[in-house]
Amino acid sequence: MTTPATLPPLRASLLTDDPLDLFARWFEEARELSRMEYPNAMTLSTVTPEGMPDGRVVLLKELDARGFTFYTNYRSAKGEALDANPRAALSFYWDDLARQVRIRGTVEKVSAEDSEAYFQTRPRGSRIGAAVSNQSRPLGGREELEARYRQMEARLEGEEIPRPDHWGGYRLVPAEVEFWQAGAHRLHDRFLYRRGGGDWTVERLAP
């Protein structure tokens, strides 16, 4: 296991002009070197329409020059929060590598075509589950949910599972990206990228 004592310090010379390039490098290292089953797990933080902060773990499904994409039920609590306030934060923490990345920015829905393409890659059971779950709504009991699942499974046996209109992707377009790496004696390394116009600036922060 990597520890702060064995990690080389994160120097400015190791940074990239675009933080998404550095994130891609760190993410690949997390996939290869960490023992996490889901190195793509990230905490998504939103604010409810009433102003209450809320957080939950979701999975990063795509990273490109536009930002960070995840998929969910648009009618869920997070979907309602993002409708009211389309700004959010993401947090990654890879314990084995003693690294953390924090991202803040605006959130937009991905295209219906992109949502459809990803939905069709999911296991059949997961597609049925997405269709029958009224995510974040009160549920009388697990039996009720399982009954809905069995009914749809039987009704669509041998057929494609259609993507529900209320299910699809969101993309967080980053405005700030902070890289944190643990250091000996708690002298951690922190670098914060900020987007100004189309360019990124970066500065070192005290731990």
C-alpha positions in Angstrom: 0.0 0.0 0.0 1.2 3.5 -0.9 1.7 5.8 2.1 2.5 9.5 2.5 6.0 8.5 3.5 6.6 6.7 0.2 4.9 9.0 -2.3 7.1 11.5 -4.1 6.0 15.0 -3.4 3.5 16.5 -6.0 5.7 19.2 -7.6 4.5 21.9 -10.0 6.7 20.4 -12.7 4.4 17.3 -12.6 1.3 19.2 -13.4 -0.4 19.5 -16.8 -1.9 22.6 -18.5 -5.3 21.1 -18.4 -6.5 19.5 -15.1 -8.5 16.9 -17.0 -5.3 15.5 -18.4 -3.8 15.2 -14.9 -7.1 13.7 -13.6 -7.0 11.1 -16.4 -3.5 10.1 -15.4 -4.4 9.8 -11.7 -7.6 7.9 -12.5 -5.7 5.4 -14.6 -3.2 4.9 -11.8 -6.1 4.4 -9.4 -7.5 1.8 -11.6 -4.2 0.0 -12.0 -2.7 0.4 -8.5 -5.5 0.7 -6.0 -7.3 -2.2 -4.5 -10.7 -0.5 -4.8 -13.4 -2.4 -6.6 -14.8 0.9 -7.8 -12.1 3.5 -8.3 -14.7 5.4 -10.4 -16.8 5.9 -7.2 -17.3 9.6 -6.5 -19.3 11.6 -4.0 -21.8 13.9 -5.8 -22.8 16.9 -3.6 -25.8 19.0 -4.5 -28.1 21.5 -2.7 -31.8 20.8 -2.4 -34.4 23.4 -3.5 -34.7 24.3 0.2 -31.0 25.0 0.5 -30.0 21.8 2.3 -26.7 20.3 1.2 -26.9 16.6 0.2 -24.3 14.0 -0.9 -24.3 10.5 -2.3 -21.8 8.2 -4.1 -22.3 7.7 -7.8 -20.1 6.2 -10.5 -18.2 8.1 -13.1 -19.1 6.5 -16.5 -17.3 8.8 -18.9 -14.6 11.4 -18.8 -13.7 13.6 -21.8 -12.8 17.2 -22.6 -16.3 18.3 -21.8 -16.4 16.9 -18.2 -17.5 14.1 -15.9 -20.6 12.0 -16.8 -22.8 9.9 -14.6 -26.2 8.4 -15.0 -29.3 8.4 -12.8 -33.1 8.8 -12.5 -34.0 12.4 -13.4 -36.8 12.3 -10.9 -34.6 11.3 -8.0 -33.6 13.6 -5.2 -30.4 14.5 -7.0 -32.3 15.1 -10.2 -34.7 17.5 -8.5 -31.8 19.3 -6.8 -29.9 19.7 -10.1 -33.1 21.0 -11.8 -33.4 23.7 -9.2 -29.7 24.5 -9.0 -27.5 23.0 -11.8 -24.3 23.3 -9.9 -22.5 20.5 -8.0 -19.3 19.1 -6.6 -17.6 15.8 -7.1 -15.1 14.2 -4.7 -12.8 11.3 -5.4 -10.7 9.6 -2.7 -8.2 6.8 -3.4 -7.0 5.6 -0.1 -4.4 3.3 -1.4 -2.7 6.2 -3.3 -3.3 8.8 -0.5 -4.9 11.0 -3.2 -8.0 13.1 -3.4 -9.6 15.2 -6.2 -12.3 17.7 -5.7 -14.3 19.2 -8.7 -16.8 22.0 -8.8 -18.8 23.2 -11.7 -22.1 23.4 -13.6 -24.2 20.4 -14.6 -26.0 19.7 -17.8 -27.9 16.7 -19.2 -26.2 14.7 -21.8 -28.1 14.1 -25.1 -30.9 11.6 -25.3 -28.8 9.7 -27.9 -25.8 9.4 -25.5 -28.2 8.3 -22.7 -29.7 5.7 -24.9 -26.4 4.4 -26.1 -25.2 3.9 -22.5 -28.5 2.4 -21.3 -28.2 -0.4 -23.9 -24.8 -1.4 -22.5 -26.2 -2.1 -19.0 -27.1 -5.6 -18.0 -30.7 -6.5 -18.7 -31.5 -6.7 -15.0 -30.1 -3.3 -14.4 -32.2 -1.9 -17.3 -35.4 -3.4 -15.8 -34.4 -2.1 -12.3 -34.0 1.5 -13.7 -37.4 1.3 -15.3 -39.4 0.0 -12.3 -37.7 2.0 -9.5 -39.3 5.3 -8.5 -36.0 6.4 -7.0 -36.1 8.4 -3.8 -39.9 8.0 -3.4 -41.4 6.2 -0.4 -41.8 2.4 -0.9 -44.2 0.2 1.0 -41.8 -2.7 1.1 -39.2 -4.6 -0.9 -41.9 -7.0 -2.0 -43.6 -4.2 -3.9 -40.4 -3.4 -5.8 -39.6 -7.0 -6.6 -43.2 -7.5 -7.9 -42.8 -4.6 -10.3 -39.5 -6.2 -11.5 -41.1 -9.6 -12.1 -44.0 -8.1 -13.9 -41.9 -6.1 -16.3 -39.5 -9.1 -16.8 -42.4 -11.3 -17.8 -44.1 -8.7 -19.9 -40.9 -7.9 -21.9 -39.5 -11.5 -22.1 -37.4 -11.8 -25.3 -37.8 -8.0 -26.1 -35.6 -5.0 -25.6 -36.0 -3.0 -22.5 -36.8 0.6 -23.5 -35.0 3.4 -21.7 -37.4 5.3 -19.5 -37.7 9.0 -20.4 -36.9 9.9 -16.8 -33.5 8.1 -16.9 -30.3 9.5 -18.4 -27.0 11.2 -18.0 -25.6 14.3 -16.4 -22.3 15.9 -17.2 -20.5 18.1 -14.7 -18.5 20.8 -16.6 -15.7 21.7 -14.2 -14.9 25.3 -13.2 -12.4 24.3 -10.4 -10.4 21.1 -9.9 -8.2 20.5 -6.8 -5.6 17.8 -6.6 -4.6 16.7 -3.1 -1.8 14.3 -2.2 -0.9 13.2 1.3 2.6 14.2 2.5 4.7 13.2 5.5 4.1 15.1 8.7 0.7 16.2 7.2 2.5 18.5 4.9 0.1 17.7 2.1 0.4 18.9 -1.5 -2.6 20.8 -2.9 -3.0 22.4 -6.3 -6.1 24.2 -7.4 -7.0 24.8 -11.0 -9.6 27.5 -11.9 -11.1 28.2 -15.3 -11.1 31.8 -16.4 -12.7 32.2 -19.8 -11.3 29.3 -21.8 -8.0 29.1 -19.9 -6.9 27.4 -16.7 -4.8 28.9 -13.9 -3.3 26.9 -11.1 -2.0 27.8 -7.7 -0.6 25.8 -4.8 -2.6 25.9 -1.6 -1.4 25.4 2.0 -2.4 22.0 3.4 
